[in-house]
């Protein structure tokens, strides 16, 4: 009887978990879908970016973290910290040095989902659900409501399990050019210390390219 009770409890728990996974409804109206992109959580992940056109493709893979309006990229030699309207900071752990670069590259911020959500001319529609890695995502399409821009499409895969994080996006401009971004090995726990210059590091002048 005791084992029967345990089995019954496990079945009930499984049904409960299954029911909870079904409670996230896919919004249908454009404004609700837009709001899904506005509120993005902090995260750390391995990011794959792939650019392709009619002749070739270029890929890049690196560790990346976001904390509020700050972005950190981890490369083999440096940690690059970016924030809107502020100098980019490059930290060199092997050399125990850091540098400030006044040139501001805003391409990373332009790719953020909320940047697209802020565009009034974009309309959003649901393309249902689609699995990306281990996550059941809501697939959202954004497009311009004009014939001139009809071929321009932006796709976002939103993971409710990760507080609505966009874990995949594709930008298509109607021709052979396409830009894909995919996040893997994702954690929502971000260490704020990653965005600080460690004590004792020497400031140096890094030559601008």
C-alpha positions as CSV (number, residue, x, y, z in Angstrom):
1,X,0.0,0.0,0.0
2,X,2.9,2.3,0.8
3,X,4.5,1.8,-2.6
4,X,1.2,2.3,-4.3
5,X,0.9,5.7,-2.5
6,X,4.4,6.7,-3.6
7,X,3.6,5.8,-7.2
8,X,0.3,7.7,-7.1
9,X,2.2,10.7,-5.7
10,X,4.8,10.6,-8.5
11,X,2.0,10.4,-11.1
12,X,0.3,13.4,-9.6
13,X,3.5,15.3,-9.6
14,X,4.2,14.5,-13.2
15,X,0.8,15.6,-14.2
16,X,1.3,18.9,-12.3
17,X,4.6,19.6,-14.0
18,X,3.0,18.8,-17.4
19,X,0.1,21.1,-16.6
20,X,2.5,23.9,-15.7
21,X,4.3,23.6,-19.0
22,X,1.0,24.0,-20.8
23,X,0.0,27.2,-18.9
24,X,2.2,29.5,-21.0
25,X,-0.1,30.7,-23.8
26,X,1.2,32.1,-27.0
27,X,0.0,35.7,-27.4
28,X,-1.7,36.5,-30.7
29,X,-1.9,40.3,-30.8
30,X,1.1,42.3,-32.0
31,X,1.4,44.5,-28.9
32,X,1.6,41.5,-26.5
33,X,4.3,39.9,-28.7
34,X,6.2,43.2,-28.8
35,X,6.2,43.4,-25.0
36,X,7.7,39.9,-24.8
37,X,10.8,41.3,-26.5
38,X,11.0,44.4,-24.3
39,X,11.7,42.8,-21.0
40,X,14.9,40.7,-21.4
41,X,16.6,39.2,-18.4
42,X,20.3,39.2,-17.4
43,X,22.2,36.2,-18.7
44,X,25.5,34.6,-19.5
45,X,25.8,32.2,-22.4
46,X,27.9,31.0,-25.3
47,X,26.9,33.1,-28.3
48,X,27.1,31.9,-31.9
49,X,26.8,34.6,-34.6
50,X,26.7,33.7,-38.2
51,X,26.6,36.0,-41.2
52,X,26.0,34.8,-44.7
53,X,25.4,36.1,-48.2
54,X,25.3,34.6,-51.7
55,X,29.1,33.9,-51.7
56,X,30.2,33.0,-48.2
57,X,29.4,32.7,-44.5
58,X,31.3,34.1,-41.5
59,X,30.8,32.7,-38.0
60,X,31.9,33.7,-34.6
61,X,31.6,31.9,-31.2
62,X,32.4,33.4,-27.8
63,X,31.2,33.7,-24.2
64,X,28.9,36.7,-23.6
65,X,27.1,38.2,-20.6
66,X,24.5,40.8,-20.1
67,X,23.7,42.8,-16.9
68,X,21.2,45.6,-17.4
69,X,22.5,47.9,-20.0
70,X,26.0,46.4,-19.9
71,X,27.5,43.8,-22.2
72,X,30.6,41.7,-21.6
73,X,32.4,39.6,-24.2
74,X,35.0,37.0,-23.1
75,X,37.7,36.3,-25.7
76,X,40.9,34.3,-25.3
77,X,42.9,37.4,-24.4
78,X,40.4,39.9,-23.0
79,X,37.1,40.7,-21.4
80,X,35.4,43.5,-23.4
81,X,32.8,45.6,-21.4
82,X,30.4,47.8,-23.3
83,X,27.8,50.3,-22.1
84,X,25.8,52.8,-24.1
85,X,27.4,56.3,-24.3
86,X,30.4,55.2,-22.2
87,X,34.0,54.2,-23.2
88,X,34.5,50.5,-23.9
89,X,36.7,48.8,-21.3
90,X,39.1,46.1,-22.2
91,X,40.5,43.9,-19.4
92,X,43.5,41.8,-20.0
93,X,43.7,39.1,-17.2
94,X,46.9,37.6,-18.4
95,X,48.7,40.9,-18.3
96,X,46.7,42.3,-15.3
97,X,46.0,45.5,-17.3
98,X,43.0,47.3,-18.7
99,X,42.4,50.0,-21.2
100,X,39.5,52.5,-22.1
101,X,38.6,52.8,-25.7
102,X,36.6,56.0,-26.5
103,X,35.4,54.6,-29.9
104,X,31.9,53.3,-29.2
105,X,30.6,50.3,-31.3
106,X,26.8,50.2,-31.0
107,X,26.3,47.2,-33.3
108,X,25.8,44.9,-30.3
109,X,23.1,47.2,-28.8
110,X,21.4,47.5,-32.2
111,X,20.9,43.7,-32.2
112,X,19.1,43.6,-28.8
113,X,15.5,42.4,-29.0
114,X,14.2,45.5,-27.3
115,X,15.7,47.7,-30.0
116,X,13.4,46.1,-32.5
117,X,10.5,46.2,-30.1
118,X,10.9,50.0,-30.0
119,X,10.4,50.4,-33.7
120,X,6.8,51.6,-34.2
121,X,6.7,50.6,-37.8
122,X,7.2,46.9,-37.0
123,X,4.3,44.6,-36.6
124,X,4.6,41.3,-34.7
125,X,2.9,38.0,-35.2
126,X,3.2,34.6,-33.6
127,X,4.4,31.6,-35.7
128,X,3.5,29.2,-32.9
129,X,6.0,27.1,-30.9
130,X,9.3,25.6,-31.9
131,X,12.0,23.7,-30.0
132,X,15.5,25.3,-29.8
133,X,17.9,23.1,-28.0
134,X,16.3,22.0,-24.8
135,X,13.8,24.9,-24.7
136,X,10.2,25.1,-25.9
137,X,10.1,28.5,-27.5
138,X,7.5,31.0,-28.8
139,X,8.5,32.0,-32.4
140,X,7.8,35.6,-33.2
141,X,8.1,37.3,-36.6
142,X,8.5,41.1,-37.0
143,X,8.0,42.8,-40.3
144,X,7.4,46.2,-41.8
145,X,3.9,47.1,-43.0
146,X,5.0,48.5,-46.3
147,X,5.5,47.0,-49.8
148,X,9.0,48.6,-50.0
149,X,10.2,46.7,-46.9
150,X,8.0,43.6,-47.3
151,X,11.0,41.3,-47.7
152,X,12.7,42.4,-44.5
153,X,11.9,39.9,-41.7
154,X,13.1,39.5,-38.2
155,X,12.5,36.2,-36.3
156,X,12.9,35.7,-32.5
157,X,12.6,32.5,-30.5
158,X,11.5,33.4,-26.9
159,X,12.0,30.9,-24.1
160,X,9.4,31.3,-21.3
161,X,11.4,28.9,-19.2
162,X,14.2,31.5,-19.2
163,X,12.1,34.5,-18.2
164,X,11.3,35.3,-21.8
165,X,15.0,35.4,-23.0
166,X,15.4,35.5,-26.8
167,X,17.8,32.6,-27.3
168,X,17.8,32.7,-31.1
169,X,17.2,35.4,-33.7
170,X,17.5,35.7,-37.5
171,X,17.6,38.9,-39.5
172,X,16.7,38.5,-43.2
173,X,16.7,41.3,-45.7
174,X,15.0,39.6,-48.6
175,X,18.2,38.9,-50.5
176,X,21.0,36.4,-49.8
177,X,22.2,38.3,-46.7
178,X,21.2,36.7,-43.3
179,X,22.4,37.2,-39.7
180,X,21.8,34.4,-37.2
181,X,22.5,34.6,-33.4
182,X,22.1,31.6,-31.1
183,X,22.6,31.3,-27.4
184,X,23.8,28.0,-25.7
185,X,24.9,27.0,-22.2
186,X,22.7,29.6,-20.8
187,X,22.5,30.8,-17.1
188,X,20.5,33.6,-15.7
189,X,22.9,34.0,-12.8
190,X,25.4,36.8,-13.7
191,X,28.2,37.8,-11.5
192,X,28.4,41.6,-11.3
193,X,32.2,41.4,-10.6
194,X,32.6,40.3,-14.2
195,X,31.9,43.9,-15.2
196,X,34.5,45.5,-12.9
197,X,38.2,46.1,-13.4
198,X,40.0,43.9,-10.7
199,X,41.9,45.8,-8.1
200,X,45.6,46.2,-8.8
201,X,45.2,46.2,-12.6
202,X,47.3,48.8,-14.5
203,X,45.7,51.2,-16.9
204,X,47.3,51.2,-20.3
205,X,46.7,52.9,-23.6
206,X,45.5,50.5,-26.2
207,X,46.0,51.5,-29.9
208,X,42.8,52.2,-31.8
209,X,42.3,50.1,-35.0
